[in-house]
Amino acid sequence: MPAPRQIRLVQTLGPHEETALAIFYDNPKLRDYWYAVASDVEVTNDVVGRRLLGEDLVLYKDASGDVVVAPDRCPHREAPLTAGEINDGVLACCYHGWAFGAEGKCVSIPSADPSFPIPKSSHLPCYRAQIRYGLVWVCLGEPTSDIPEIAEDHDKTFRRIHNPVVEWKVSATRMTDNFLDIAHFPWVHIGTFGNAQRTLVPKIDLQDLPGGYHGYEYDVIADNPPSAQMSSGETEGEVKRTMSTGFHLPFTVRSTIKREKGPAHIILLLSTPIDDVTSYFTFVVWRNDDFSVASEDTILFDRMIGAEDKVMLEKIPGVLPFEHGALANTQSDKPSTAWRLKFVEMLGG
């Protein structure tokens, strides 16, 4: 397969300044991280096509239930394998019927004499893949770190609730910036929990958070309308939340919510770059409630919040600017600024 294009860093500044990125998605460094690209359920039921960092992929499960991820092209005549069919863990190409099984190995060439060995060039060049948190994660290169850890996933008092993987017409850079920000709550989330009477953001002190995240802790008074009460577990019109928000490079954000009366609520927000300006988005929730409310009902409010973010972010074109002075910042933007500096450093800026 062709080598990934080297992405240019437009301008390199001092160690404490930001760097301008014309484009970012095909920087080779990004290939060495894990990205959530599909739900486990999707791949269990069918052949799935995805595009990650500009590369078209095919995903399927072999007869053992292991996920196979490879370029979406048959090595014979480059037909898209996503147009093929899978039966008993074997994916058959729609063009000439070449079939691929575990680890992408070609197991059948219908036009060839079966007594002849199948050449190595007929096998699919597969990528690393694993299932975690009900999602299929893919790494196109050599992993520099593991998938971000959520300690509550090992706590039996918590249940894990999944969501579909959907496409947003938004740069992953803007999504990460948004998920680290609380100043937009009273404006963007006024239809859910935003409280327009409390716009002042308290002083933010950044720190290392458990699980390898970097961010901040804070308290917030939030509206608790009837649509939120099933999720919050409280009936008052306003509720106090003790929260933390932190990032894990390159585009993962974790938010934890602890309430005075209701259950703890951990949200893992996952932005996966399709290219510079389109992304996959999904989120996973962990809750230590009594499991009496259906999972779909407990996350309906979170989905409403995500829909508000999507409407706002899809109004803003392009990649988040990284050059020094391109964006005005206040102290409430410290988490995003910290992420941007570490992101640019990660890319080699």
Stockholm file with secondary structure:
# STOCKHOLM 1.0

chainA/1-349         MPAPRQIRLVQTLGPHEETALAIFYDNPKLRDYWYAVASDVEVTNDVVGRRLLGEDLVLYKDASGDVVVAPDRCPHREAPLTAGEINDGVLACCYHGWAFGAEGKCVSIPSADPSFPIPKSSHLPCYRAQIRYGLVWVCLGEPTSDIPEIAEDHDKTFRRIHNPVVEWKVSATRMTDNFLDIAHFPWVHIGTFGNAQRTLVPKIDLQDLPGGYHGYEYDVIADNPPSAQMSSGETEGEVKRTMSTGFHLPFTVRSTIKREKGPAHIILLLSTPIDDVTSYFTFVVWRNDDFSVASEDTILFDRMIGAEDKVMLEKIPGVLPFEHGALANTQSDKPSTAWRLKFVEMLGG
#=GR chainA/1-349 SS CCCCCCCCEEECCCTTSCCEESCCTTCGGGGGSCEEEEEHHHHHHSCEEEEETTEEEEEEECTTSCEEEEESSCTTTCCCGGGSEEETTEEECTTTCCEECGGGCEEECTTSCTTSCCCGGGSCCCBEEEEETTEEEEESSCCSSCCCCCGGGGCTTCEEECCCCEEESSCHHHHHHHHTCCTTHHHHSTTTTCCTTCCCCCCCCCEEETTTEEEEEEEEEEECCHHHHHHHCCCSSEEEEEEEEEEETTTEEEEEEEESSSCCEEEEEEEEESSSSCEEEEEEEEECSCSCSCHHHHHHHHHHHHHHHHHHHTTSCSCCCCSTTSSCCCGGGHHHHHHHHHHHHHHTC
#=GC SS_cons         CCCCCCCCEEECCCTTSCCEESCCTTCGGGGGSCEEEEEHHHHHHSCEEEEETTEEEEEEECTTSCEEEEESSCTTTCCCGGGSEEETTEEECTTTCCEECGGGCEEECTTSCTTSCCCGGGSCCCBEEEEETTEEEEESSCCSSCCCCCGGGGCTTCEEECCCCEEESSCHHHHHHHHTCCTTHHHHSTTTTCCTTCCCCCCCCCEEETTTEEEEEEEEEEECCHHHHHHHCCCSSEEEEEEEEEEETTTEEEEEEEESSSCCEEEEEEEEESSSSCEEEEEEEEECSCSCSCHHHHHHHHHHHHHHHHHHHTTSCSCCCCSTTSSCCCGGGHHHHHHHHHHHHHHTC
//
